[in-house]
């Protein structure tokens, strides 16, 4: 399946990374500029307890000329709907056609333990939040291009909401099979922007060890484990850091061509945009070498 028709503002590939939080702001801007020069079309940044996501996106957008800045994701419990709407509108006005707001319900421990909110009925909470964003006032200069929003959607109900009340979905920690399922639920119109982890290492033992370290925290989160079970994995697959079958399905390891093949598989399954996340043995390092090595193969997707 080929997508991206009429979506020229959104490049085919991008980088998903939390590494820009681990360096000073000036260095983050320099890295964003280098990623753009390497041919990546977007940078997706997470939000947990680091830089405010709108601050981080401002750093990225101000340091680049064409790159899309995307949140993967902005937590709906981190700010009220009016604040989220105003932030997205302000960025979009300053950087037309270069902002993609990924919204998500996050996870119970990050909402209740970290932020002190009640994590109840996340689907209904997202539905209400989107309605409140749509009704939010805005008294500043209005953007000339649309404020675009995608939802961190894994299950059928959240994917359906992404199709109904947003511009599409940004699934995280998913397989190619999930991309095909998501496209079927979303239909042909909405955006589908899956994240894909990768390890540039051809040794199966060390590559899988790096991959397991990268996915370990997510295998403790019910939102992700429920989705993986729904995709046909078993409790045995999820145990002890993940089976080889699970690791291989979630993380593209090997050479650059292995990554490019996996990205192509997502496009064939219906993705519009794929953001790749480099995993390395250094947990808080900047994976600059991996970004540089992968860039030529991923840049080729822009011409397809």
FISEPA-52206 format. One record per atom (N, C-alpha, C): residue in three letters; atom name; x, y, z. Coordinates in pm, whole numbers. Each point is the difference from the previous one (the first is absolute). Last residue first. Example, Ala and Ser with C-alpha at 12.3 -4.5 7.8 and 13.67 -1.06 7.14 Angstrom:
> SER/N/1285/-225/708
> SER/CA/82/119/6
> SER/C/-77/109/73
> ALA/N/29/-572/-7
> ALA/CA/-89/119/0
> ALA/C/90/120/0
END
This chain:
> UNK/N/1101/847/-334
> UNK/CA/-86/-107/-48
> UNK/C/-146/41/-1
> UNK/N/398/247/160
> UNK/CA/-17/9/-145
> UNK/C/-98/-104/-52
> UNK/N/130/28/464
> UNK/CA/-59/130/-35
> UNK/C/-31/10/-147
> UNK/N/231/-372/202
> UNK/CA/-146/-11/2
> UNK/C/-67/131/-39
> UNK/N/478/-47/54
> UNK/CA/-50/-47/-129
> UNK/C/-152/-9/-4
> UNK/N/251/103/397
> UNK/CA/-25/115/-86
> UNK/C/-55/-41/-136
> UNK/N/145/-326/315
> UNK/CA/-132/53/32
> UNK/C/-35/120/-88
> UNK/N/428/-202/-43
> UNK/CA/-104/-96/-40
> UNK/C/-139/54/27
> UNK/N/377/262/137
> UNK/CA/-10/-12/-146
> UNK/C/-111/-95/-45
> UNK/N/82/64/486
> UNK/CA/-59/111/-76
> UNK/C/-7/-23/-150
> UNK/N/203/-278/371
> UNK/CA/-132/-35/-55
> UNK/C/-53/104/-97
> UNK/N/417/62/233
> UNK/CA/9/-119/-84
> UNK/C/-133/-34/-66
> UNK/N/24/362/309
> UNK/CA/78/29/-121
> UNK/C/4/-120/-94
> UNK/N/-209/-49/422
> UNK/CA/-76/92/-86
> UNK/C/74/26/-130
> UNK/N/224/-253/323
> UNK/CA/-110/-76/-60
> UNK/C/-84/89/-91
> UNK/N/340/208/246
> UNK/CA/58/-89/-100
> UNK/C/-109/-79/-71
> UNK/N/-123/278/363
> UNK/CA/34/76/-120
> UNK/C/57/-89/-110
> UNK/N/-260/-40/462
> UNK/CA/39/-101/-100
> UNK/C/37/61/-135
> UNK/N/31/157/539
> UNK/CA/-59/47/-125
> UNK/C/45/-95/-111
> UNK/N/-55/-144/538
> UNK/CA/84/63/-100
> UNK/C/-81/51/-119
> UNK/N/-117/-256/417
> UNK/CA/-30/143/-5
> UNK/C/88/72/-102
> UNK/N/29/-484/49
> UNK/CA/-141/31/22
> UNK/C/-32/148/-13
> UNK/N/359/-333/-238
> UNK/CA/10/114/93
> UNK/C/-139/59/20
> UNK/N/54/-352/-305
> UNK/CA/35/-53/131
> UNK/C/11/111/104
> UNK/N/-333/77/-412
> UNK/CA/142/-30/15
> UNK/C/26/-51/140
> UNK/N/-419/125/-392
> UNK/CA/35/-52/131
> UNK/C/149/-33/1
> UNK/N/-353/332/-308
> UNK/CA/125/-75/12
> UNK/C/22/-42/144
> UNK/N/-453/120/-303
> UNK/CA/67/26/128
> UNK/C/123/-89/12
> UNK/N/-365/221/-403
> UNK/CA/88/-107/46
> UNK/C/73/43/127
> UNK/N/-480/105/-299
> UNK/CA/107/63/78
> UNK/C/82/-109/67
> UNK/N/-353/54/-447
> UNK/CA/60/-89/99
> UNK/C/112/76/71
> UNK/N/-479/88/-324
> UNK/CA/127/52/52
> UNK/C/50/-100/102
> UNK/N/-387/-103/-238
> UNK/CA/31/123/-73
> UNK/C/140/50/32
> UNK/N/-223/-526/15
> UNK/CA/52/116/71
> UNK/C/20/117/-95
> UNK/N/-152/-471/-101
> UNK/CA/-91/114/4
> UNK/C/47/122/74
> UNK/N/213/-442/-131
> UNK/CA/-116/-31/84
> UNK/C/-94/118/17
> UNK/N/411/38/-238
> UNK/CA/-83/-96/-74
> UNK/C/-126/-35/78
> UNK/N/321/268/212
> UNK/CA/-65/74/-108
> UNK/C/-92/-92/-80
> UNK/N/257/-200/333
> UNK/CA/-103/88/60
> UNK/C/-72/79/-109
> UNK/N/363/-261/-135
> UNK/CA/-112/-86/39
> UNK/C/-112/82/64
> UNK/N/404/216/-102
> UNK/CA/-79/-26/-120
> UNK/C/-119/-89/31
> UNK/N/304/70/344
> UNK/CA/-73/124/-28
> UNK/C/-88/-17/-123
> UNK/N/289/-350/101
> UNK/CA/-109/7/97
> UNK/C/-84/126/-20
> UNK/N/386/-55/-266
> UNK/CA/-102/-100/-36
> UNK/C/-118/5/96
> UNK/N/372/271/93
> UNK/CA/-73/51/-116
> UNK/C/-109/-98/-43
> UNK/N/292/-138/345
> UNK/CA/-88/108/44
> UNK/C/-84/51/-116
> UNK/N/323/-313/-102
> UNK/CA/-103/-64/82
> UNK/C/-99/103/52
> UNK/N/381/148/-230
> UNK/CA/-100/-53/-92
> UNK/C/-113/-71/76
> UNK/N/379/164/234
> UNK/CA/-91/107/-40
> UNK/C/-108/-51/-93
> UNK/N/200/-375/310
> UNK/CA/60/112/-72
> UNK/C/-105/102/-38
> UNK/N/-111/-288/421
> UNK/CA/82/-44/-112
> UNK/C/65/120/-66
> UNK/N/-493/-48/274
> UNK/CA/144/-1/29
> UNK/C/75/-61/-118
> UNK/N/-506/212/176
> UNK/CA/74/-39/-121
> UNK/C/149/5/32
> UNK/N/-442/-73/332
> UNK/CA/125/73/-24
> UNK/C/68/-54/-125
> UNK/N/-422/-177/156
> UNK/CA/-8/140/44
> UNK/C/121/82/-40
> UNK/N/-44/-473/-95
> UNK/CA/-117/65/-59
> UNK/C/-5/150/32
> UNK/N/336/-283/187
> UNK/CA/22/14/-144
> UNK/C/-116/71/-69
> UNK/N/-32/-102/463
> UNK/CA/105/99/-24
> UNK/C/18/25/-149
> UNK/N/-298/-343/131
> UNK/CA/-51/133/33
> UNK/C/102/107/-33
> UNK/N/133/-447/-54
> UNK/CA/-108/31/-95
> UNK/C/-55/140/24
> UNK/N/318/-180/301
> UNK/CA/61/42/-126
> UNK/C/-106/40/-101
> UNK/N/-158/57/495
> UNK/CA/53/-110/-81
> UNK/C/70/56/-124
> UNK/N/-51/266/478
> UNK/CA/-57/-18/-133
> UNK/C/66/-114/-76
> UNK/N/72/150/469
> UNK/CA/54/96/-95
> UNK/C/-51/-13/-141
> UNK/N/-156/-287/360
> UNK/CA/147/-5/-3
> UNK/C/62/90/-107
> UNK/N/-512/-94/-90
> UNK/CA/79/-26/120
> UNK/C/150/10/-27
> UNK/N/-369/36/-327
> UNK/CA/24/123/74
> UNK/C/93/-19/118
> UNK/N/-146/-365/-281
> UNK/CA/75/94/-83
> UNK/C/40/125/78
> UNK/N/-285/-311/206
> UNK/CA/137/-53/-8
> UNK/C/88/92/-84
> UNK/N/-459/85/24
> UNK/CA/66/41/123
> UNK/C/144/-50/4
> UNK/N/-184/58/-488
> UNK/CA/-46/-67/120
> UNK/C/70/57/123
> UNK/N/-154/188/-530
> UNK/CA/109/-44/87
> UNK/C/-60/-58/128
> UNK/N/-266/203/-351
> UNK/CA/28/-142/-12
> UNK/C/120/-49/79
> UNK/N/-231/446/-28
> UNK/CA/64/-29/-128
> UNK/C/42/-146/-15
> UNK/N/-188/173/404
> UNK/CA/-104/10/-104
> UNK/C/57/-34/-137
> UNK/N/295/33/362
> UNK/CA/-80/-122/11
> UNK/C/-110/-3/-106
> UNK/N/255/388/30
> UNK/CA/81/-108/-53
> UNK/C/-73/-134/10
> UNK/N/-203/381/187
> UNK/CA/2/10/-145
> UNK/C/80/-114/-61
> UNK/N/-13/39/468
> UNK/CA/-132/-39/-53
> UNK/C/0/3/-152
> UNK/N/383/160/216
> UNK/CA/-9/-146/6
> UNK/C/-135/-50/-50
> UNK/N/79/471/28
> UNK/CA/79/-65/-104
> UNK/C/-16/-152/2
> UNK/N/-219/257/330
> UNK/CA/-48/46/-130
> UNK/C/73/-71/-114
> UNK/N/134/-73/462
> UNK/CA/-115/-77/-51
> UNK/C/-50/44/-136
> UNK/N/512/32/188
> UNK/CA/-118/87/-12
> UNK/C/-116/-77/-62
> UNK/N/461/-152/62
> UNK/CA/-60/12/133
> UNK/C/-130/80/-5
> UNK/N/287/-68/-377
> UNK/CA/-61/-128/31
> UNK/C/-54/-4/143
> UNK/N/244/375/-167
> UNK/CA/-133/-6/-61
> UNK/C/-72/-131/31
> UNK/N/453/83/138
> UNK/CA/-92/83/77
> UNK/C/-143/-10/-55
> UNK/N/354/-234/-230
> UNK/CA/-31/-53/133
> UNK/C/-104/82/74
> UNK/N/226/51/-451
> UNK/CA/-145/-20/13
> UNK/C/-42/-39/141
> UNK/N/464/84/-122
> UNK/CA/-78/113/-49
> UNK/C/-150/-15/21
> UNK/N/313/-347/107
> UNK/CA/19/112/92
> UNK/C/-87/118/-41
> UNK/N/8/-368/-287
> UNK/CA/-73/-31/124
> UNK/C/13/111/103
> UNK/N/249/35/-402
> UNK/CA/-143/16/-24
> UNK/C/-80/-26/126
> UNK/N/460/-81/8
> UNK/CA/-26/144/-6
> UNK/C/-149/27/-20
> UNK/N/132/-445/-13
> UNK/CA/22/52/135
> UNK/C/-26/150/5
> UNK/N/-11/-220/-416
> UNK/CA/-121/-26/78
> UNK/C/15/49/144
> UNK/N/375/39/-279
> UNK/CA/-109/83/-53
> UNK/C/-127/-19/81
> UNK/N/378/-272/96
> UNK/CA/16/137/49
> UNK/C/-112/92/-50
> UNK/N/-15/-450/-151
> UNK/CA/5/2/147
> UNK/C/7/143/52
> UNK/N/13/-91/-475
> UNK/CA/-131/-20/61
> UNK/C/-1/8/152
> UNK/N/312/267/-360
> UNK/CA/15/-117/88
> UNK/C/-132/-22/75
> UNK/N/83/372/-302
> UNK/CA/-31/-125/-68
> UNK/C/15/-124/85
> UNK/N/-127/548/62
> UNK/CA/91/-101/52
> UNK/C/-40/-133/-62
> UNK/N/-226/481/62
> UNK/CA/95/-28/-106
> UNK/C/110/-91/54
> UNK/N/-533/90/138
> UNK/CA/135/-17/54
> UNK/C/91/-34/-116
> UNK/N/-537/235/90
> UNK/CA/101/-76/-74
> UNK/C/132/-3/75
> UNK/N/-591/130/11
> UNK/CA/132/-6/62
> UNK/C/96/-78/-87
> UNK/N/-465/287/-116
> UNK/CA/73/-124/-21
> UNK/C/137/9/65
> UNK/N/-543/244/-25
> UNK/CA/139/8/43
> UNK/C/65/-136/-19
> UNK/N/-446/222/-277
> UNK/CA/57/-89/100
> UNK/C/145/31/31
> UNK/N/-432/243/-227
> UNK/CA/142/31/21
> UNK/C/58/-91/107
> UNK/N/-451/136/-339
> UNK/CA/48/-113/80
> UNK/C/152/13/9
> UNK/N/-473/325/-140
> UNK/CA/143/-29/3
> UNK/C/30/-121/87
> UNK/N/-487/64/-252
> UNK/CA/83/47/111
> UNK/C/146/-40/-13
> UNK/N/-339/-140/-346
> UNK/CA/28/142/16
> UNK/C/99/38/107
> UNK/N/-187/-452/-134
> UNK/CA/101/54/-92
> UNK/C/40/143/29
> UNK/N/-169/-347/392
> UNK/CA/-46/31/-134
> UNK/C/109/70/-78
> UNK/N/-2/-185/470
> UNK/CA/0/143/-30
> UNK/C/-68/32/-132
> UNK/N/58/-456/136
> UNK/CA/-94/69/88
> UNK/C/-9/147/-34
> UNK/N/308/-261/-238
> UNK/CA/-134/-51/-28
> UNK/C/-104/72/85
> UNK/N/456/87/76
> UNK/CA/-46/61/-126
> UNK/C/-141/-45/-32
> UNK/N/210/-197/370
> UNK/CA/-34/140/27
> UNK/C/-52/68/-127
> UNK/N/164/-440/-33
> UNK/CA/-126/3/72
> UNK/C/-47/143/24
> UNK/N/423/-63/-194
> UNK/CA/-105/-43/-93
> UNK/C/-137/4/66
> UNK/N/371/93/271
> UNK/CA/-19/107/-97
> UNK/C/-109/-36/-99
> UNK/N/136/-327/307
> UNK/CA/-84/103/63
> UNK/C/-25/115/-97
> UNK/N/294/-334/-136
> UNK/CA/-138/-52/1
> UNK/C/-95/99/67
> UNK/N/463/84/6
> UNK/CA/-56/27/-133
> UNK/C/-145/-47/-6
> UNK/N/155/113/488
> UNK/CA/51/-84/-109
> UNK/C/-59/46/-133
> UNK/N/96/295/480
> UNK/CA/-93/-82/-77
> UNK/C/74/-78/-109
> UNK/N/82/390/348
> UNK/CA/34/-137/37
> UNK/C/-97/-98/-69
> UNK/N/-211/450/-46
> UNK/CA/136/-17/51
> UNK/C/18/-143/48
> UNK/N/-349/337/-341
> UNK/CA/22/-119/84
> UNK/C/147/-17/34
> UNK/N/-329/397/-173
> UNK/CA/144/-19/18
> UNK/C/21/-121/92
> UNK/N/-429/226/-339
> UNK/CA/54/-72/114
> UNK/C/152/-8/-5
> UNK/N/-419/360/-202
> UNK/CA/57/-132/-19
> UNK/C/62/-52/127
> UNK/N/-229/421/-45
> UNK/CA/51/-14/-137
> UNK/C/63/-136/-25
> UNK/N/-418/93/351
> UNK/CA/137/51/-17
> UNK/C/41/-18/-145
> UNK/N/-424/-154/180
> UNK/CA/16/131/63
> UNK/C/141/57/-8
> UNK/N/-155/-431/-207
> UNK/CA/-119/84/10
> UNK/C/30/143/41
> UNK/N/336/-349/-31
> UNK/CA/-57/23/-133
> UNK/C/-114/100/4
> UNK/N/200/-138/402
> UNK/CA/100/73/-78
> UNK/C/-51/33/-139
> UNK/N/-259/-278/276
> UNK/CA/-9/140/44
> UNK/C/100/86/-77
> UNK/N/18/-460/-74
> UNK/CA/-124/55/-57
> UNK/C/-18/146/39
> UNK/N/358/-231/191
> UNK/CA/25/22/-142
> UNK/C/-124/58/-68
> UNK/N/-39/-131/444
> UNK/CA/77/124/-9
> UNK/C/35/30/-145
> UNK/N/-227/-402/77
> UNK/CA/-85/113/40
> UNK/C/75/133/-9
> UNK/N/228/-423/-96
> UNK/CA/-101/39/-100
> UNK/C/-81/123/38
> UNK/N/496/-45/211
> UNK/CA/-117/-86/-13
> UNK/C/-102/52/-98
> UNK/N/399/256/70
> UNK/CA/40/-139/-18
> UNK/C/-120/-89/-28
> UNK/N/174/560/-5
> UNK/CA/-108/-98/-3
> UNK/C/55/-138/-28
> UNK/N/108/536/91
> UNK/CA/76/-120/32
> UNK/C/-100/-113/17
> UNK/N/-109/430/-314
> UNK/CA/-13/-61/131
> UNK/C/92/-120/15
> UNK/N/0/498/-294
> UNK/CA/-12/-146/-10
> UNK/C/-3/-56/142
> UNK/N/-70/511/-276
> UNK/CA/12/-81/121
> UNK/C/-13/-148/-35
> UNK/N/77/552/-210
> UNK/CA/-18/-143/-28
> UNK/C/31/-82/125
> UNK/N/-151/513/-184
> UNK/CA/63/-60/116
> UNK/C/-28/-150/-9
> UNK/N/15/334/-444
> UNK/CA/-75/-75/101
> UNK/C/87/-44/118
> UNK/N/125/452/-257
> UNK/CA/-13/-139/-43
> UNK/C/-67/-79/112
> UNK/N/89/457/58
> UNK/CA/-52/1/-138
> UNK/C/-15/-141/-56
> UNK/N/-31/201/537
> UNK/CA/84/-63/-103
> UNK/C/-68/1/-136
> UNK/N/-90/390/376
> UNK/CA/-38/-137/-34
> UNK/C/91/-58/-109
> UNK/N/68/374/414
> UNK/CA/-1/-12/-145
> UNK/C/-25/-146/-38
> UNK/N/-181/84/476
> UNK/CA/122/43/-68
> UNK/C/-18/-10/-152
> UNK/N/-324/-144/339
> UNK/CA/-5/143/-28
> UNK/C/125/53/-69
> UNK/N/-325/-464/97
> UNK/CA/138/36/-32
> UNK/C/2/144/-45
> UNK/N/-336/-429/258
> UNK/CA/22/133/-59
> UNK/C/148/21/-33
> UNK/N/-269/-488/10
> UNK/CA/87/91/75
> UNK/C/14/134/-69
> UNK/N/-240/-423/-130
> UNK/CA/-77/115/47
> UNK/C/86/107/67
> UNK/N/183/-411/-166
> UNK/CA/-72/58/-114
> UNK/C/-76/126/40
> UNK/N/218/-254/334
> UNK/CA/98/68/-85
> UNK/C/-71/69/-117
> UNK/N/-262/-268/276
> UNK/CA/37/125/68
> UNK/C/105/76/-79
> UNK/N/-127/-423/-156
> UNK/CA/-114/92/-12
> UNK/C/32/134/65
> UNK/N/314/-342/47
> UNK/CA/-2/47/-138
> UNK/C/-115/98/-22
> UNK/N/25/-212/419
> UNK/CA/112/93/-17
> UNK/C/1/57/-142
> UNK/N/-307/-342/113
> UNK/CA/-36/128/61
> UNK/C/107/105/-26
> UNK/N/95/-436/-142
> UNK/CA/-112/54/-79
> UNK/C/-41/137/53
> UNK/N/325/-241/240
> UNK/CA/53/54/-126
> UNK/C/-111/61/-83
> UNK/N/-126/-220/392
> UNK/CA/75/121/34
> UNK/C/57/65/-126
> UNK/N/-215/-417/-38
> UNK/CA/-97/108/21
> UNK/C/70/131/33
> UNK/N/276/-374/-38
> UNK/CA/-63/27/-129
> UNK/C/-100/114/11
> UNK/N/215/-157/400
> UNK/CA/87/80/-89
> UNK/C/-63/30/-136
> UNK/N/-158/-146/492
> UNK/CA/-65/0/-131
> UNK/C/80/82/-102
> UNK/N/218/80/439
> UNK/CA/-128/-70/-10
> UNK/C/-56/17/-140
> UNK/N/414/138/339
> UNK/CA/4/-63/-132
> UNK/C/-126/-86/-15
> UNK/N/142/450/308
> UNK/CA/-71/-128/-1
> UNK/C/-4/-54/-143
> UNK/N/400/325/219
> UNK/CA/-134/3/-57
> UNK/C/-63/-140/8
> UNK/N/464/154/126
> UNK/CA/-104/15/101
> UNK/C/-140/13/-54
> UNK/N/473/-71/-198
> UNK/CA/-70/128/-13
> UNK/C/-114/20/99
> UNK/N/293/-400/-5
> UNK/CA/87/113/-34
> UNK/C/-73/133/6
> UNK/N/-238/-407/91
> UNK/CA/114/8/90
> UNK/C/85/124/-26
> UNK/N/-385/-75/-281
> UNK/CA/-38/4/141
> UNK/C/120/21/92
> UNK/N/68/-19/-475
> UNK/CA/-109/95/24
> UNK/C/-30/13/148
> UNK/N/321/-310/-163
> UNK/CA/49/133/-34
> UNK/C/-105/108/23
> UNK/N/-106/-461/70
> UNK/CA/103/40/96
> UNK/C/52/141/-28
> UNK/N/-327/-190/-301
> UNK/CA/-53/25/134
> UNK/C/108/50/97
> UNK/N/62/112/-515
> UNK/CA/-14/-124/75
> UNK/C/-37/32/145
> UNK/N/-79/279/-498
> UNK/CA/113/-42/81
> UNK/C/-34/-131/74
> UNK/N/-256/268/-335
> UNK/CA/-50/-13/136
> UNK/C/108/-48/95
> UNK/N/64/305/-473
> UNK/CA/-19/-133/55
> UNK/C/-48/2/143
> UNK/N/133/289/-511
> UNK/CA/-63/3/131
> UNK/C/-19/-142/52
> UNK/N/294/313/-390
> UNK/CA/-40/-133/42
> UNK/C/-50/6/143
> UNK/N/75/372/-408
> UNK/CA/-23/-20/142
> UNK/C/-48/-142/24
> UNK/N/292/284/-383
> UNK/CA/-94/-111/13
> UNK/C/-10/-34/148
> UNK/N/207/411/-362
> UNK/CA/-30/-46/136
> UNK/C/-102/-113/-7
> UNK/N/161/288/-367
> UNK/CA/118/-67/54
> UNK/C/-23/-56/139
> UNK/N/-278/298/-305
> UNK/CA/17/-132/-62
> UNK/C/120/-77/54
> UNK/N/28/496/142
> UNK/CA/-111/-58/-76
> UNK/C/38/-134/-64
> UNK/N/173/291/415
> UNK/CA/64/-94/-93
> UNK/C/-108/-72/-83
> UNK/N/-122/340/314
> UNK/CA/141/37/-18
> UNK/C/68/-84/-108
> UNK/N/-448/-94/124
> UNK/CA/4/134/-59
> UNK/C/144/42/-29
> UNK/N/-70/-405/223
> UNK/CA/-41/-12/-139
> UNK/C/0/136/-69
> UNK/N/92/-21/465
> UNK/CA/108/-60/-78
> UNK/C/-35/-6/-148
> UNK/N/-335/154/292
> UNK/CA/113/94/-3
> UNK/C/115/-55/-83
> UNK/N/-375/-276/78
> UNK/CA/-32/109/-94
> UNK/C/117/98/-11
> UNK/N/31/-352/313
> UNK/CA/4/-53/-137
> UNK/C/-27/109/-102
> UNK/N/-36/112/458
> UNK/CA/138/-33/-35
> UNK/C/13/-48/-143
> UNK/N/-431/79/176
> UNK/CA/72/126/-21
> UNK/C/145/-27/-40
> UNK/N/-270/-370/113
> UNK/CA/-46/62/-124
> UNK/C/78/128/-30
> UNK/N/78/-216/410
> UNK/CA/50/-81/-111
> UNK/C/-37/62/-134
> UNK/N/-171/202/389
> UNK/CA/145/20/-9
> UNK/C/58/-79/-117
> UNK/N/-452/-65/93
> UNK/CA/21/136/-50
> UNK/C/149/27/-17
> UNK/N/-136/-410/194
> UNK/CA/-26/4/-144
> UNK/C/22/139/-59
> UNK/N/283/-135/437
> UNK/CA/-141/-8/-36
> UNK/C/-18/23/-149
> UNK/N/438/-241/204
> UNK/CA/-54/136/-12
> UNK/C/-145/-11/-41
> UNK/N/243/-390/100
> UNK/CA/107/93/33
> UNK/C/-45/146/-5
> UNK/N/-249/-409/-118
> UNK/CA/-10/35/141
> UNK/C/110/97/41
> UNK/N/-30/-181/-441
> UNK/CA/-119/84/20
> UNK/C/-20/36/147
> UNK/N/469/-89/-276
> UNK/CA/-89/-66/96
> UNK/C/-121/89/30
> UNK/N/327/-53/-445
> UNK/CA/-33/97/103
> UNK/C/-109/-61/87
> UNK/N/356/-328/-251
> UNK/CA/-120/84/-19
> UNK/C/-4/111/105
> UNK/N/227/-32/-326
> UNK/CA/-31/-142/2
> UNK/C/10/-58/141
> UNK/N/-18/478/-350
> UNK/CA/3/-51/138
> UNK/C/-43/-145/1
> UNK/N/250/327/-394
> UNK/CA/-117/-78/42
> UNK/C/16/-45/144
> UNK/N/197/339/-435
> UNK/CA/17/-31/141
> UNK/C/-127/-66/50
> UNK/N/247/65/-511
> UNK/CA/-121/-4/81
> UNK/C/39/-35/143
> UNK/N/320/251/-388
> UNK/CA/-32/-119/79
> UNK/C/-129/16/78
> UNK/N/253/328/-278
> UNK/CA/-115/-69/-61
> UNK/C/-54/-113/87
> UNK/N/365/298/139
> UNK/CA/-71/81/-99
> UNK/C/-126/-65/-53
> UNK/N/290/0/504
> UNK/CA/-12/-66/-130
> UNK/C/-84/86/-94
> UNK/N/79/97/467
> UNK/CA/134/-34/-48
> UNK/C/0/-61/-139
> UNK/N/-397/123/248
> UNK/CA/77/123/-20
> UNK/C/139/-26/-56
> UNK/N/-292/-362/112
> UNK/CA/-53/75/-114
> UNK/C/81/126/-27
> UNK/N/111/-271/379
> UNK/CA/20/-73/-125
> UNK/C/-42/84/-120
> UNK/N/-79/171/433
> UNK/CA/144/-8/-25
> UNK/C/26/-65/-135
> UNK/N/-442/9/149
> UNK/CA/44/134/-39
> UNK/C/149/1/-31
> UNK/N/-190/-393/174
> UNK/CA/-36/19/-141
> UNK/C/42/139/-48
> UNK/N/65/-96/455
> UNK/CA/88/-82/-83
> UNK/C/-31/17/-148
> UNK/N/-281/216/309
> UNK/CA/134/60/2
> UNK/C/94/-78/-92
> UNK/N/-422/-178/66
> UNK/CA/-8/116/-88
> UNK/C/132/78/-1
> UNK/N/-45/-377/287
> UNK/CA/1/-41/-140
> UNK/C/-8/119/-95
> UNK/N/241/9/481
> UNK/CA/-137/12/-48
> UNK/C/0/-23/-151
> UNK/N/397/-225/262
> UNK/CA/-42/131/-50
> UNK/C/-148/-4/-39
> UNK/N/65/-393/288
> UNK/CA/113/78/-50
> UNK/C/-46/139/-42
> UNK/N/-249/-406/156
> UNK/CA/37/94/105
> UNK/C/126/78/-39
> UNK/N/-299/-225/-333
> UNK/CA/-24/-68/128
> UNK/C/31/99/112
> UNK/N/-54/-34/-574
> UNK/CA/-18/87/117
> UNK/C/-28/-88/121
> UNK/N/249/-29/-541
> UNK/CA/-94/-44/102
> UNK/C/-17/104/110
> UNK/N/120/52/-552
> UNK/CA/56/3/135
> UNK/C/-107/-41/101
> UNK/N/148/-1/-570
> UNK/CA/-104/-26/100
> UNK/C/65/-5/137
> UNK/N/127/210/-513
> UNK/CA/49/-48/129
> UNK/C/-119/-11/93
> UNK/N/87/10/-578
> UNK/CA/-73/33/123
> UNK/C/78/-50/120
> UNK/N/155/-57/-456
> UNK/CA/-102/103/-20
> UNK/C/-74/43/123
> UNK/N/522/-187/-158
> UNK/CA/-119/-36/77
> UNK/C/-101/114/-7
> UNK/N/450/10/-195
> UNK/CA/-114/-38/-82
> UNK/C/-122/-46/75
> UNK/N/447/200/132
> UNK/CA/14/-141/-37
> UNK/C/-117/-51/-84
> UNK/N/0/438/187
> UNK/CA/100/-7/-107
> UNK/C/22/-143/-48
> UNK/N/-283/71/370
> UNK/CA/-62/54/-122
> UNK/C/98/-10/-116
> UNK/N/165/-120/415
> UNK/CA/-97/-99/-45
> UNK/C/-72/47/-126
> UNK/N/292/300/213
> UNK/CA/73/-106/-69
> UNK/C/-96/-107/-52
> UNK/N/-180/351/257
> UNK/CA/46/50/-129
> UNK/C/77/-108/-77
> UNK/N/-134/-100/438
> UNK/CA/-118/10/-87
> UNK/C/41/48/-139
> UNK/N/330/-6/331
> UNK/CA/-32/-135/-45
> UNK/C/-122/0/-92
> UNK/N/127/407/202
> UNK/CA/101/-42/-98
> UNK/C/-32/-139/-55
> UNK/N/-268/164/350
> UNK/CA/-26/74/-125
> UNK/C/99/-41/-108
> UNK/N/66/-175/427
> UNK/CA/-122/-57/-58
> UNK/C/-33/69/-132
> UNK/N/350/174/257
> UNK/CA/41/-123/-68
> UNK/C/-121/-67/-64
> UNK/N/-82/375/263
> UNK/CA/74/39/-120
> UNK/C/45/-120/-80
> UNK/N/-216/-70/419
> UNK/CA/-91/48/-104
> UNK/C/74/38/-128
> UNK/N/226/-373/311
> UNK/CA/-44/139/17
> UNK/C/-83/46/-119
> UNK/N/-15/-519/98
> UNK/CA/106/96/-35
> UNK/C/-53/141/26
> UNK/N/-266/-400/41
> UNK/CA/121/-35/75
> UNK/C/116/94/-30
> UNK/N/-446/-3/-209
> UNK/CA/-12/42/139
> UNK/C/130/-17/77
> UNK/N/-56/-151/-447
> UNK/CA/25/144/3
> UNK/C/-19/57/140
> UNK/N/-89/-465/-114
> UNK/CA/140/33/28
> UNK/C/27/149/6
> UNK/N/-402/-282/-103
> UNK/CA/1/73/126
> UNK/C/138/53/32
> UNK/N/-267/-146/-490
> UNK/CA/112/-3/95
> UNK/C/-30/78/127
> UNK/N/-140/-169/-548
> UNK/CA/-63/8/132
> UNK/C/112/-12/103
> UNK/N/-13/154/-548
> UNK/CA/68/-59/115
> UNK/C/-89/17/122
> UNK/N/-145/-41/-548
> UNK/CA/50/90/103
> UNK/C/70/-79/108
> UNK/N/-253/-21/-546
> UNK/CA/71/-58/114
> UNK/C/45/109/97
> UNK/N/-272/103/-388
> UNK/CA/-24/-143/14
> UNK/C/65/-60/125
> UNK/N/-178/520/-26
> UNK/CA/100/-85/-65
> UNK/C/-25/-148/30
> UNK/N/-360/411/-15
> UNK/CA/57/-98/92
> UNK/C/99/-89/-74
> UNK/N/-245/339/-228
> UNK/CA/60/71/114
> UNK/C/69/-96/96
> UNK/N/-258/-144/-383
> UNK/CA/137/38/-32
> UNK/C/69/73/115
> UNK/N/-431/-267/-98
> UNK/CA/57/30/130
> UNK/C/144/43/-16
> UNK/N/-314/-178/-342
> UNK/CA/-53/126/50
> UNK/C/56/41/134
> UNK/N/75/-495/-87
> UNK/CA/-57/85/-105
> UNK/C/-59/126/61
> UNK/N/203/-388/235
> UNK/CA/69/128/-7
> UNK/C/-55/92/-109
> UNK/N/6/-565/5
> UNK/CA/-70/112/61
> UNK/C/78/127/-28
> UNK/N/-62/-552/-174
> UNK/CA/77/123/-8
> UNK/C/-82/114/59
> UNK/N/31/-575/31
> UNK/CA/-85/119/0
> UNK/C/88/124/0
END
